[in-house]
Amino acid sequence: MTTWRSWSEVPADLGPTVAVIGNFDGVHLGHQHVVRRARELAAELGVEDVVVVTFDPHPIAVLRPEHAPLALTTVDERLSLLFAAGVDHALVVPFDRSVAAWTPEEFVQRILVDALHVKGVAVGANFRYGARAAGDVASLRAQGEEHGFVVEGVALDGGPQVWSSTYIRTCLAAGDVEGAAEALGRPFTIRGTVVQGDQRGRELGYPTANVPTSGMVAAPADGVYAGRLRRIDTGEELPAAISVGTNPTFEGERERRVESYVLGRDDLELYGVEVEVSFVAHLRGMVRFDGVDALVAQMADDVDRARALLG
């Protein structure tokens, strides 16, 4: 598995490939379906290597930054998920205004023909490319006929709901982590390094691992969730009750963060440890309590419900 951070890094002697192209934010079930079709196409064409072509940053972040969506995954998380889904190599196109100005023909020539020597291409049925998104699946298929590669446009259908990153962000904004997980094919996760907080949880009997949320990456709506915390260094996965928000019961301006209480554990030392927090079920919205006693009673109930859900 090789990652090239520019088309100039792709070795000149790379053999024929099948390419799968897109932003792939979240690598949801629709994206995975496109990758599976690319693998099938490679087998049909007698081609060994499937290469994913993706973009960093997201094109909208360059062209219309005020409308850029919150990312579901960092680029490295995206690549890890794509490799797990079945691609062999990744070409991360550094997207800027010069790349944005390429015509559809230039994109095909530079990336697909000259760099990747494609014999086949798989994309979502709504795929657009080139300056002003002038290219679509039909034009890509026509260029394939000219350059000697076949094109598959794959529908991103999930029954009545079309799988999309936008749909998943909508689910998360509503606290519907179950809906997000259904579209992703796995629980939604946030990864980060545990930082020292105000230690109120420890004082209340529920010590938490605190991970700040990035303003560029999506997170579930403020509230309390059942889920799991996984240590990246050891792979150990632990059941947790998770709070997302700023803890409005206590005064003071605080950053939004994800606080995970590992069920039944007060002996964990996680400061500085990189963790992955996965969200399994929504328990309740964020509430401001009149006092500490009411908060502690609710936390006990949250923990009991999380334990029952997680088993």
Backbone bond lengths (Angstrom), bond angles and torsions (degrees), N, CA, C in turn:
res aa  C-N    CA-C-N  psi(-1)  N-CA   C-N-CA  omega(-1)  CA-C   N-CA-C  phi
1 M - - - 1.459 - - 1.521 108.87 -
2 T 1.314 114.96 121.13 1.463 121.12 -176.66 1.514 109.51 -124.48
3 T 1.333 116.10 140.82 1.460 121.34 175.01 1.517 108.80 -116.05
4 W 1.321 115.85 124.62 1.466 121.37 174.44 1.516 107.54 -107.42
5 R 1.334 116.80 129.60 1.461 121.55 -176.53 1.530 112.03 -92.84
6 S 1.303 117.10 4.60 1.463 122.61 174.20 1.516 107.84 -161.80
7 W 1.313 116.61 153.47 1.471 119.83 176.94 1.519 111.47 -62.44
8 S 1.337 117.59 -23.84 1.466 120.64 178.95 1.520 111.91 -70.14
9 E 1.344 117.91 -18.20 1.465 121.56 179.70 1.521 113.04 -84.52
10 V 1.314 117.87 -13.98 1.463 120.56 -178.11 1.521 108.87 -68.58
11 P 1.332 118.00 127.32 1.469 119.43 -177.88 1.525 111.87 -62.40
12 A 1.316 115.58 140.40 1.466 120.84 -176.92 1.520 112.15 -64.26
13 D 1.342 116.79 -26.59 1.468 119.99 -177.71 1.533 112.72 -93.50
14 L 1.338 116.70 16.32 1.456 119.37 175.79 1.524 109.79 -58.09
15 G 1.333 115.86 133.47 1.456 120.27 179.93 1.514 111.77 -74.96
16 P 1.320 117.64 -176.67 1.470 121.18 179.43 1.530 110.80 -61.68
17 T 1.324 115.93 145.91 1.458 120.73 -177.42 1.520 110.29 -135.16
18 V 1.327 113.81 165.92 1.461 122.25 163.09 1.515 106.21 -111.75
19 A 1.334 117.35 130.00 1.460 121.88 -178.40 1.517 110.45 -105.72
20 V 1.321 115.06 145.19 1.458 122.51 171.16 1.525 105.35 -123.95
21 I 1.333 117.14 128.06 1.464 121.24 -167.11 1.523 110.62 -123.28
22 G 1.349 115.89 138.17 1.456 120.02 174.76 1.511 111.44 163.75
23 N 1.331 116.05 176.35 1.471 120.11 174.99 1.521 111.55 -77.88
24 F 1.331 116.73 -36.46 1.463 122.89 174.91 1.527 113.55 57.47
25 D 1.324 117.60 32.98 1.459 119.20 178.53 1.519 109.85 -66.49
26 G 1.323 116.07 121.48 1.459 121.66 -177.77 1.509 114.32 92.13
27 V 1.336 117.78 -24.74 1.470 122.83 -175.82 1.534 109.01 47.12
28 H 1.339 115.09 59.59 1.461 121.02 -177.47 1.533 110.39 -79.93
29 L 1.331 116.88 -175.56 1.464 121.08 -174.59 1.524 112.32 -60.64
30 G 1.323 117.21 -35.19 1.454 119.53 176.56 1.514 111.72 -63.08
31 H 1.326 116.58 -45.26 1.469 120.63 176.82 1.527 110.66 -60.39
32 Q 1.327 115.98 -43.53 1.462 119.85 -179.27 1.530 110.87 -63.16
33 H 1.321 116.03 -34.55 1.463 120.71 178.10 1.532 110.41 -64.87
34 V 1.347 116.72 -40.66 1.463 120.61 177.48 1.527 110.54 -63.32
35 V 1.337 116.73 -42.14 1.472 120.07 179.15 1.525 110.53 -63.71
36 R 1.336 117.49 -41.71 1.469 119.85 178.21 1.523 110.93 -61.05
37 R 1.336 116.16 -40.60 1.466 118.62 179.21 1.517 110.76 -66.34
38 A 1.342 117.01 -35.36 1.462 120.33 176.67 1.523 110.73 -63.27
39 R 1.314 117.42 -39.79 1.469 120.50 178.16 1.527 110.49 -65.39
40 E 1.324 116.26 -41.99 1.465 119.64 177.89 1.531 110.36 -62.72
41 L 1.322 115.54 -42.10 1.461 120.26 -179.58 1.524 110.69 -63.69
42 A 1.336 116.17 -39.66 1.462 119.85 177.79 1.527 110.85 -60.84
43 A 1.333 115.99 -42.66 1.469 119.59 178.79 1.527 110.81 -63.43
44 E 1.333 116.85 -41.34 1.464 120.64 179.52 1.524 112.06 -64.04
45 L 1.327 116.39 -33.85 1.468 120.99 -176.92 1.531 113.05 -92.09
46 G 1.331 116.65 -4.34 1.461 120.15 -177.83 1.521 112.88 70.42
47 V 1.333 116.24 32.18 1.466 122.48 -179.53 1.521 109.11 -105.72
48 E 1.332 117.16 136.69 1.457 120.89 -177.25 1.523 113.43 -81.36
49 D 1.321 117.60 -45.31 1.460 121.05 -166.09 1.522 113.29 -101.01
50 V 1.338 115.12 129.44 1.458 122.48 171.12 1.533 107.39 -105.08
51 V 1.329 115.85 125.25 1.465 121.95 -178.29 1.517 109.05 -115.15
52 V 1.329 117.47 128.24 1.452 120.84 173.01 1.529 108.81 -89.36
53 V 1.306 115.86 133.61 1.470 122.32 173.79 1.518 107.04 -109.32
54 T 1.327 116.37 116.44 1.454 120.82 179.45 1.518 108.81 -133.37
55 F 1.328 116.93 179.29 1.465 120.63 -168.55 1.524 110.42 -131.54
56 D 1.328 115.71 142.62 1.458 121.46 176.33 1.531 109.08 -146.35
57 P 1.341 117.29 121.85 1.461 127.23 0.44 1.527 112.16 -75.34
58 H 1.338 114.94 178.44 1.455 120.66 176.07 1.531 108.38 -57.44
59 P 1.342 118.79 133.72 1.465 120.29 -178.59 1.528 114.61 -51.14
60 I 1.327 117.90 -37.91 1.468 119.17 -179.41 1.527 110.93 -65.04
61 A 1.352 117.23 -31.52 1.464 120.27 178.81 1.519 111.57 -64.72
62 V 1.329 117.18 -23.09 1.467 121.98 178.23 1.524 110.69 -91.04
63 L 1.315 116.51 -44.36 1.461 120.89 -172.12 1.533 112.99 -84.43
64 R 1.339 116.18 -37.71 1.465 120.30 179.78 1.527 108.38 -142.00
65 P 1.340 116.97 70.75 1.466 120.18 -172.32 1.519 114.15 -56.49
66 E 1.331 117.59 -29.90 1.467 119.73 179.92 1.527 111.86 -67.95
67 H 1.331 117.33 -16.71 1.464 122.00 179.25 1.533 112.43 -108.17
68 A 1.323 117.15 7.75 1.470 119.65 -176.17 1.520 110.63 -64.65
69 P 1.323 118.41 130.51 1.468 120.54 -179.84 1.524 110.90 -75.94
70 L 1.326 115.59 153.50 1.457 119.85 171.49 1.527 108.55 -65.62
71 A 1.315 116.29 134.75 1.461 120.82 -177.90 1.525 110.61 -73.70
72 L 1.316 116.10 142.42 1.470 121.01 172.96 1.520 111.24 -83.84
73 T 1.328 116.12 -24.98 1.460 122.08 -179.64 1.524 108.95 -144.19
74 T 1.322 116.37 151.18 1.457 119.69 167.95 1.523 108.13 -73.04
75 V 1.321 117.26 166.10 1.459 119.19 -178.56 1.527 110.80 -62.91
76 D 1.336 118.17 -37.08 1.463 119.53 179.71 1.523 111.56 -68.72
77 E 1.337 117.43 -38.93 1.466 120.03 175.58 1.524 110.23 -63.47
78 R 1.323 116.17 -41.00 1.463 121.35 178.54 1.522 110.38 -58.67
79 L 1.325 116.88 -46.59 1.463 119.91 -178.97 1.521 111.34 -64.38
80 S 1.325 116.78 -41.66 1.464 119.96 178.61 1.527 111.06 -59.52
81 L 1.328 116.61 -42.80 1.465 120.77 179.08 1.523 111.54 -67.39
82 L 1.324 117.14 -37.46 1.463 120.60 179.42 1.527 111.45 -68.13
83 F 1.334 116.34 -39.67 1.468 118.74 175.89 1.531 109.88 -62.73
84 A 1.343 116.53 -42.27 1.465 120.17 178.54 1.524 111.13 -63.94
85 A 1.345 117.04 -30.62 1.472 121.26 -179.50 1.519 112.38 -75.25
86 G 1.355 117.14 -17.93 1.459 117.99 174.15 1.513 117.71 129.20
87 V 1.351 119.16 5.92 1.462 118.04 176.40 1.533 109.21 -82.01
88 D 1.323 115.47 155.93 1.463 120.66 -178.73 1.525 112.42 -96.75
89 H 1.331 116.60 -35.81 1.460 121.50 -177.36 1.523 108.78 -141.04
90 A 1.333 115.64 162.41 1.461 120.38 179.16 1.521 109.80 -133.88
91 L 1.314 115.00 134.60 1.459 121.59 170.93 1.527 107.49 -113.12
92 V 1.337 116.07 111.06 1.461 121.83 178.51 1.523 107.31 -94.69
93 V 1.318 116.50 107.28 1.462 121.21 -178.69 1.528 108.46 -79.34
94 P 1.340 118.50 119.20 1.470 120.40 177.74 1.526 109.52 -71.36
95 F 1.312 115.35 102.35 1.464 119.66 -170.53 1.521 111.18 -82.49
96 D 1.312 115.79 125.45 1.463 122.09 174.93 1.528 107.84 -143.78
97 R 1.322 116.98 -174.48 1.461 119.30 -174.97 1.530 112.61 -68.66
98 S 1.314 116.66 -25.95 1.469 117.84 177.62 1.524 110.34 -70.39
99 V 1.338 117.12 -40.68 1.466 119.97 175.63 1.528 110.00 -66.68
100 A 1.335 116.06 -39.23 1.466 120.29 179.78 1.525 112.26 -60.31
101 A 1.333 116.59 -25.91 1.472 120.71 -178.38 1.525 113.22 -83.40
102 W 1.339 117.94 -8.27 1.458 119.55 178.37 1.528 110.17 -61.13
103 T 1.312 116.07 136.92 1.460 120.13 171.20 1.533 108.54 -71.07
104 P 1.316 118.14 162.72 1.465 119.73 174.61 1.533 112.09 -54.02
105 E 1.334 116.69 -38.10 1.466 120.42 179.89 1.524 111.14 -65.64
106 E 1.349 117.00 -40.04 1.465 120.16 178.53 1.519 111.29 -64.85
107 F 1.335 116.68 -42.02 1.467 120.00 179.09 1.522 110.16 -59.14
108 V 1.316 116.36 -48.03 1.466 120.12 -179.08 1.523 110.66 -62.15
109 Q 1.325 117.51 -45.80 1.462 120.52 -177.12 1.523 111.32 -64.47
110 R 1.318 117.10 -49.40 1.466 120.55 -173.48 1.531 112.65 -72.11
111 I 1.323 116.15 -45.43 1.463 119.85 -173.34 1.526 112.18 -89.51
112 L 1.306 116.82 -53.93 1.463 119.80 -171.64 1.520 113.28 -80.49
113 V 1.316 116.75 -41.95 1.469 119.64 -176.11 1.527 111.48 -86.51
114 D 1.334 117.65 -58.42 1.466 120.85 -173.79 1.520 113.23 -70.91
115 A 1.342 117.42 -43.70 1.475 120.10 -174.91 1.524 112.55 -86.17
116 L 1.335 117.81 -45.67 1.464 120.47 -168.88 1.520 115.02 -105.60
117 H 1.321 118.21 -9.49 1.466 121.56 176.43 1.526 111.27 50.92
118 V 1.317 115.81 51.01 1.463 119.11 -171.87 1.527 112.38 -71.65
119 K 1.329 113.98 144.89 1.457 122.23 169.33 1.524 111.22 -109.38
120 G 1.345 114.86 -15.26 1.457 119.98 178.42 1.513 109.56 -155.91
121 V 1.338 115.89 154.13 1.466 122.37 179.62 1.523 108.13 -139.10
122 A 1.334 116.36 134.26 1.462 122.12 173.97 1.525 108.60 -120.34
123 V 1.336 116.19 131.52 1.463 121.92 -179.92 1.523 108.80 -141.90
124 G 1.331 116.11 162.86 1.450 119.86 171.86 1.520 110.32 -65.41
125 A 1.322 116.06 152.36 1.465 120.01 -175.84 1.526 112.54 -63.04
126 N 1.345 117.23 -21.06 1.466 120.87 -179.98 1.533 112.25 -98.44
127 F 1.308 118.05 16.14 1.469 122.70 -176.05 1.528 111.65 -61.91
128 R 1.344 115.49 134.55 1.453 122.53 173.82 1.526 108.33 -130.24
129 Y 1.332 116.65 151.18 1.460 119.93 -177.63 1.519 109.69 -156.89
130 G 1.336 115.12 163.95 1.451 120.61 178.52 1.515 112.53 84.48
131 A 1.325 116.47 169.62 1.457 122.73 -178.19 1.525 110.80 -53.34
132 R 1.343 114.66 132.76 1.467 121.86 -178.98 1.525 112.71 57.09
133 A 1.347 115.74 25.91 1.473 120.82 179.41 1.518 111.61 52.48
134 A 1.337 115.09 39.89 1.470 119.83 -175.22 1.517 112.89 -73.43
135 G 1.337 117.44 -23.30 1.460 120.04 -178.42 1.515 112.47 -92.06
136 D 1.310 117.23 147.23 1.458 122.69 175.80 1.525 109.02 -138.43
137 V 1.315 117.31 -171.40 1.464 120.11 -176.72 1.525 111.15 -62.19
138 A 1.318 117.10 -38.45 1.468 119.95 -179.29 1.522 111.37 -63.96
139 S 1.334 117.02 -44.00 1.471 119.18 -179.88 1.528 110.70 -70.24
140 L 1.329 116.87 -34.37 1.469 120.08 177.23 1.522 110.08 -64.96
141 R 1.329 116.06 -39.09 1.469 119.82 178.66 1.534 110.30 -65.19
142 A 1.328 116.31 -38.96 1.468 119.58 178.18 1.526 111.00 -65.20
143 Q 1.319 117.00 -40.35 1.466 119.99 176.95 1.517 111.17 -68.09
144 G 1.325 116.69 -32.07 1.454 119.98 176.03 1.513 111.54 -63.07
145 E 1.323 116.63 -39.82 1.462 119.82 177.53 1.526 110.69 -62.77
146 E 1.324 115.82 -35.70 1.465 120.04 179.85 1.525 112.14 -70.87
147 H 1.351 115.89 -38.45 1.469 119.73 -173.39 1.531 113.53 -101.62
148 G 1.312 117.47 -3.08 1.454 118.97 175.30 1.517 115.21 87.91
149 F 1.331 118.30 33.94 1.468 119.87 173.14 1.535 108.92 -132.90
150 V 1.332 115.09 154.79 1.462 121.15 -179.52 1.521 109.42 -99.41
151 V 1.321 115.93 155.31 1.468 121.58 -176.07 1.518 109.84 -129.62
152 E 1.335 115.19 133.54 1.462 121.99 174.76 1.525 108.67 -117.32
153 G 1.335 117.54 124.26 1.456 122.51 171.14 1.511 108.72 -100.21
154 V 1.332 116.79 119.32 1.466 122.13 -170.41 1.529 109.59 -106.35
155 A 1.336 117.29 126.08 1.464 121.61 177.50 1.518 109.98 -68.31
156 L 1.328 116.30 137.24 1.469 121.48 -178.85 1.524 109.54 -99.70
157 D 1.319 117.06 54.61 1.459 121.79 -174.94 1.515 111.47 -92.12
158 G 1.319 115.45 136.05 1.456 121.68 173.04 1.511 109.62 -123.77
159 G 1.344 116.87 59.09 1.455 120.17 -173.31 1.520 108.42 75.18
160 P 1.339 118.10 -131.09 1.470 119.18 -179.78 1.524 112.63 -72.13
161 Q 1.339 116.77 -19.74 1.464 120.57 -177.05 1.526 110.30 -104.39
162 V 1.330 116.84 127.56 1.456 120.48 173.90 1.518 108.41 -76.77
163 W 1.316 116.21 127.96 1.461 119.82 177.86 1.529 108.94 -67.81
164 S 1.305 117.15 128.87 1.454 120.34 177.00 1.515 109.81 -158.04
165 S 1.337 115.78 155.15 1.463 120.96 176.49 1.526 110.14 -65.06
166 T 1.332 116.93 -35.14 1.463 120.81 178.71 1.525 110.78 -62.56
167 Y 1.323 117.06 -43.48 1.464 120.93 177.93 1.528 110.76 -60.38
168 I 1.325 116.84 -42.28 1.469 120.25 -179.39 1.525 110.63 -65.19
169 R 1.336 117.43 -41.23 1.468 119.67 177.12 1.524 110.89 -62.28
170 T 1.334 117.08 -36.85 1.456 120.93 177.46 1.527 110.94 -64.04
171 C 1.315 116.74 -42.76 1.470 121.04 176.18 1.530 110.75 -59.01
172 L 1.317 116.45 -47.58 1.465 120.14 -177.70 1.522 111.18 -63.00
173 A 1.326 117.00 -40.84 1.467 120.83 -179.67 1.524 111.44 -62.18
174 A 1.336 116.36 -25.65 1.461 121.37 178.65 1.525 112.12 -94.17
175 G 1.331 117.87 1.48 1.458 121.07 -176.76 1.510 113.74 77.88
176 D 1.334 117.02 8.01 1.463 121.74 -177.02 1.532 109.77 -85.20
177 V 1.334 115.78 74.21 1.459 118.94 -178.61 1.520 111.31 -71.89
178 E 1.335 117.12 -23.09 1.461 119.67 175.86 1.528 110.49 -67.42
179 G 1.333 117.19 -42.78 1.464 120.71 177.08 1.517 111.67 -64.19
180 A 1.331 116.19 -40.79 1.470 120.06 177.53 1.520 110.33 -61.63
181 A 1.339 116.68 -42.99 1.466 120.58 -179.24 1.521 111.45 -64.38
182 E 1.327 116.68 -36.57 1.468 120.10 179.16 1.525 110.65 -62.63
183 A 1.326 117.08 -40.91 1.463 120.54 -179.72 1.526 112.09 -76.06
184 L 1.329 116.95 -31.03 1.463 120.93 -179.52 1.535 112.38 -80.17
185 G 1.323 115.74 -26.51 1.460 119.16 -173.02 1.519 112.64 80.80
186 R 1.335 115.88 13.19 1.471 122.68 179.73 1.528 105.93 -169.86
187 P 1.327 118.40 162.47 1.465 118.85 176.45 1.528 111.75 -64.13
188 F 1.329 115.55 146.64 1.466 120.32 172.99 1.520 108.74 -67.42
189 T 1.335 116.66 141.16 1.458 121.01 -177.61 1.523 111.30 -129.97
190 I 1.321 114.44 154.50 1.462 123.14 170.42 1.522 107.11 -126.73
191 R 1.333 115.30 133.48 1.458 119.94 179.91 1.525 109.32 -115.18
192 G 1.327 116.25 142.09 1.458 120.04 177.91 1.517 110.69 -175.99
193 T 1.314 115.21 176.51 1.462 122.06 -179.99 1.522 109.53 -98.56
194 V 1.319 116.49 132.55 1.459 121.85 -177.94 1.529 109.77 -68.41
195 V 1.343 115.08 130.19 1.459 121.22 178.85 1.523 109.39 -115.37
196 Q 1.319 115.87 160.66 1.456 119.77 176.94 1.517 109.52 -77.18
197 G 1.336 116.06 128.42 1.450 120.75 178.67 1.514 110.93 -99.50
198 D 1.336 115.48 -152.45 1.472 119.22 179.59 1.519 112.19 -85.68
199 Q 1.349 117.04 -2.31 1.466 124.76 175.59 1.529 113.60 64.05
200 R 1.337 116.92 20.62 1.467 118.92 176.71 1.525 110.90 -65.23
201 G 1.332 116.29 -37.22 1.452 119.09 178.81 1.512 112.08 -59.27
202 R 1.317 116.91 -41.48 1.472 121.17 178.29 1.520 110.10 -62.43
203 E 1.348 116.49 -42.42 1.461 120.55 -179.94 1.528 111.69 -64.57
204 L 1.335 116.11 -30.12 1.463 120.71 -178.18 1.528 112.72 -90.19
205 G 1.317 117.57 -0.69 1.454 121.36 179.20 1.511 114.62 93.90
206 Y 1.343 116.78 7.72 1.456 121.30 -179.82 1.530 109.60 -132.58
207 P 1.332 117.33 74.79 1.469 119.55 -178.74 1.525 110.74 -64.05
208 T 1.324 116.60 137.33 1.459 120.35 -176.14 1.517 111.65 -121.26
209 A 1.334 114.53 152.71 1.468 122.41 170.43 1.523 106.49 -93.92
210 N 1.324 116.85 118.08 1.456 122.16 -172.34 1.521 111.03 -102.48
211 V 1.337 115.45 126.21 1.459 122.07 178.40 1.531 107.66 -123.39
212 P 1.339 118.83 116.42 1.469 119.90 177.72 1.519 110.45 -63.38
213 T 1.331 116.54 147.80 1.457 120.05 175.44 1.522 109.09 -94.61
214 S 1.308 115.24 142.29 1.462 120.80 178.30 1.519 109.56 -85.56
215 G 1.324 116.15 143.64 1.449 120.00 176.56 1.514 113.23 -69.50
216 M 1.341 117.46 -8.09 1.460 121.76 -178.28 1.522 112.89 -102.74
217 V 1.342 117.32 -10.25 1.463 121.07 -174.23 1.522 109.10 -118.35
218 A 1.318 116.85 137.39 1.463 122.18 -177.99 1.521 110.92 -66.69
219 A 1.334 115.33 150.93 1.465 122.51 173.78 1.521 107.34 -143.70
220 P 1.319 118.08 156.86 1.467 119.16 176.63 1.528 111.33 -63.01
221 A 1.331 115.52 160.84 1.461 121.07 177.24 1.522 110.69 -57.94
222 D 1.332 116.06 153.89 1.458 120.32 176.95 1.528 109.56 -53.16
223 G 1.320 115.58 133.53 1.453 120.41 -179.34 1.517 110.44 160.79
224 V 1.328 114.88 -167.88 1.463 121.92 -177.67 1.526 108.73 -120.72
225 Y 1.329 115.54 138.39 1.456 122.48 -172.86 1.523 110.92 -135.59
226 A 1.310 115.84 154.73 1.461 121.89 166.81 1.520 107.57 -94.98
227 G 1.327 116.20 138.75 1.460 118.85 -178.93 1.502 111.52 -170.41
228 R 1.316 115.07 -154.13 1.460 119.91 -177.90 1.520 110.34 -141.07
229 L 1.304 115.27 150.76 1.461 122.51 175.46 1.527 107.92 -116.95
230 R 1.330 115.41 126.79 1.465 120.30 179.88 1.523 109.80 -118.05
231 R 1.329 116.01 127.61 1.459 120.80 173.80 1.522 108.68 -75.29
232 I 1.334 116.43 126.82 1.457 119.84 179.69 1.519 110.69 -70.19
233 D 1.335 117.53 -33.61 1.470 120.03 -175.55 1.529 113.02 -70.67
234 T 1.336 117.65 -35.51 1.464 120.08 -176.70 1.531 112.91 -112.18
235 G 1.323 116.91 -17.48 1.466 120.44 -176.13 1.513 113.23 81.69
236 E 1.333 117.98 -1.14 1.467 120.83 -179.34 1.521 110.08 -64.49
237 E 1.343 116.66 131.70 1.459 122.14 -178.91 1.516 109.44 -116.35
238 L 1.340 116.01 131.06 1.450 121.21 -171.91 1.529 110.27 -130.27
239 P 1.346 117.91 139.26 1.463 120.50 178.03 1.524 110.40 -69.01
240 A 1.346 116.69 145.14 1.459 119.37 -173.88 1.520 111.79 -149.52
241 A 1.322 114.59 152.74 1.465 122.68 164.81 1.525 106.26 -100.50
242 I 1.325 116.84 129.99 1.465 121.21 -168.06 1.526 109.98 -123.01
243 S 1.323 115.88 130.20 1.458 121.85 175.19 1.519 109.06 -109.32
244 V 1.332 116.37 132.72 1.461 121.71 175.40 1.524 107.73 -117.54
245 G 1.334 117.10 125.58 1.454 120.14 178.34 1.513 112.34 144.38
246 T 1.340 115.62 -153.04 1.465 121.03 -174.74 1.518 112.67 -119.72
247 N 1.332 117.88 7.47 1.467 123.04 179.45 1.530 111.04 57.25
248 P 1.322 117.91 75.54 1.460 121.30 -172.21 1.526 115.16 -70.34
249 T 1.335 118.46 -10.02 1.467 119.80 179.65 1.524 111.39 -65.47
250 F 1.327 116.47 -29.36 1.463 121.08 -177.24 1.520 110.42 -103.53
251 E 1.315 116.06 142.34 1.456 122.00 -178.61 1.527 110.42 -72.55
252 G 1.304 115.19 160.82 1.463 119.18 175.58 1.512 111.61 109.85
253 E 1.281 115.64 143.85 1.458 122.75 -179.73 1.520 108.48 -79.39
254 R 1.350 117.47 126.40 1.459 120.52 -179.91 1.512 109.36 -137.65
255 E 1.313 114.55 154.40 1.460 118.65 176.71 1.527 109.76 -76.05
256 R 1.303 114.87 153.39 1.466 121.09 176.99 1.509 108.56 -71.03
257 R 1.325 116.64 136.36 1.455 119.15 -178.74 1.516 111.47 -153.08
258 V 1.317 114.18 168.93 1.458 122.88 178.26 1.521 107.39 -106.84
259 E 1.344 116.17 119.58 1.465 121.44 -177.87 1.530 108.73 -115.83
260 S 1.324 116.20 120.12 1.465 121.10 -175.74 1.527 110.56 -112.78
261 Y 1.322 115.96 121.25 1.469 120.94 172.33 1.518 107.66 -98.64
262 V 1.324 116.32 114.65 1.463 121.27 177.72 1.519 107.84 -74.43
263 L 1.329 116.63 122.15 1.454 121.92 -171.07 1.528 112.27 -57.76
264 G 1.337 114.59 123.82 1.459 120.63 175.14 1.510 115.44 74.67
265 R 1.340 118.37 11.18 1.461 120.57 -176.51 1.530 110.43 -121.61
266 D 1.339 115.78 125.31 1.462 120.59 173.24 1.527 111.16 -125.61
267 D 1.355 114.75 15.03 1.466 119.95 -175.00 1.526 112.81 -110.90
268 L 1.324 117.81 6.14 1.460 120.15 -175.30 1.527 110.62 -83.82
269 E 1.322 115.71 136.14 1.462 121.65 174.51 1.521 107.30 -114.31
270 L 1.318 117.01 101.83 1.455 120.68 -170.94 1.519 113.96 -116.76
271 Y 1.334 118.48 3.78 1.463 119.37 179.86 1.529 110.39 -57.73
272 G 1.320 115.67 129.85 1.453 120.54 179.34 1.509 114.60 82.65
273 V 1.337 117.90 -0.83 1.459 122.07 -178.79 1.535 108.57 -91.70
274 E 1.330 116.18 134.42 1.461 119.64 174.80 1.520 108.85 -79.35
275 V 1.334 116.66 131.04 1.454 121.39 -177.39 1.527 109.55 -132.15
276 E 1.317 114.94 161.95 1.456 122.66 173.03 1.520 107.31 -121.84
277 V 1.330 116.12 123.67 1.457 121.99 -179.35 1.528 108.30 -105.64
278 S 1.328 116.86 123.42 1.464 120.86 179.37 1.526 109.63 -111.66
279 F 1.332 115.44 142.09 1.457 122.50 -174.43 1.528 109.50 -107.39
280 V 1.334 115.96 118.34 1.463 121.18 -175.48 1.523 112.19 -99.40
281 A 1.344 117.14 -43.79 1.472 119.91 -175.55 1.519 110.17 -150.93
282 H 1.322 115.77 146.37 1.465 122.31 176.03 1.526 108.88 -84.78
283 L 1.334 116.71 128.99 1.456 120.92 179.37 1.525 112.22 -98.52
284 R 1.333 117.21 -45.84 1.468 120.02 -179.74 1.522 109.36 -168.05
285 G 1.324 115.87 166.54 1.446 120.67 173.85 1.516 111.82 -79.06
286 M 1.327 116.52 171.83 1.455 121.13 178.45 1.524 109.70 -77.02
287 V 1.337 116.48 134.46 1.464 122.75 -176.52 1.521 109.20 -129.88
288 R 1.324 116.98 141.99 1.460 121.60 171.60 1.531 107.90 -93.08
289 F 1.338 116.55 120.66 1.457 121.35 -178.24 1.527 110.43 -95.14
290 D 1.354 115.28 153.67 1.458 120.19 -177.57 1.518 112.86 -73.05
291 G 1.331 116.70 -22.83 1.463 119.38 -178.94 1.511 110.78 -161.28
292 V 1.345 114.55 173.06 1.460 120.68 -176.35 1.528 111.40 -66.01
293 D 1.336 118.00 -38.30 1.466 120.23 -177.43 1.529 111.47 -60.45
294 A 1.322 116.54 -43.00 1.470 119.86 178.47 1.518 111.23 -65.65
295 L 1.328 116.25 -38.14 1.471 120.17 178.27 1.524 110.79 -63.98
296 V 1.337 117.35 -46.16 1.461 121.14 -178.37 1.532 110.50 -63.28
297 A 1.334 116.82 -40.27 1.467 119.64 177.93 1.522 111.04 -62.17
298 Q 1.337 116.76 -41.14 1.467 120.05 178.11 1.518 111.38 -67.47
299 M 1.338 117.09 -38.85 1.463 120.52 178.48 1.524 110.66 -61.74
300 A 1.325 117.20 -40.09 1.463 120.21 177.80 1.521 110.68 -61.79
301 D 1.331 116.42 -41.36 1.464 120.24 177.87 1.527 110.89 -65.88
302 D 1.351 116.45 -40.83 1.470 119.86 177.66 1.522 111.60 -58.98
303 V 1.329 115.44 -43.26 1.459 120.29 -179.04 1.523 110.73 -65.01
304 D 1.323 117.10 -42.33 1.469 120.44 179.11 1.530 111.05 -62.19
305 R 1.329 116.29 -42.64 1.467 119.93 179.95 1.534 110.65 -68.22
306 A 1.324 117.35 -39.19 1.467 119.80 177.94 1.527 110.29 -63.36
307 R 1.330 116.53 -42.74 1.463 120.43 -179.73 1.527 110.88 -62.56
308 A 1.320 116.59 -41.58 1.467 119.58 179.43 1.532 111.54 -65.62
309 L 1.336 117.01 -37.91 1.459 120.75 -179.50 1.524 112.57 -71.39
310 L 1.324 115.89 -38.16 1.460 120.36 -173.25 1.527 112.57 -86.89
311 G 1.339 117.17 -20.11 1.460 119.93 178.26 1.505 113.45 79.03
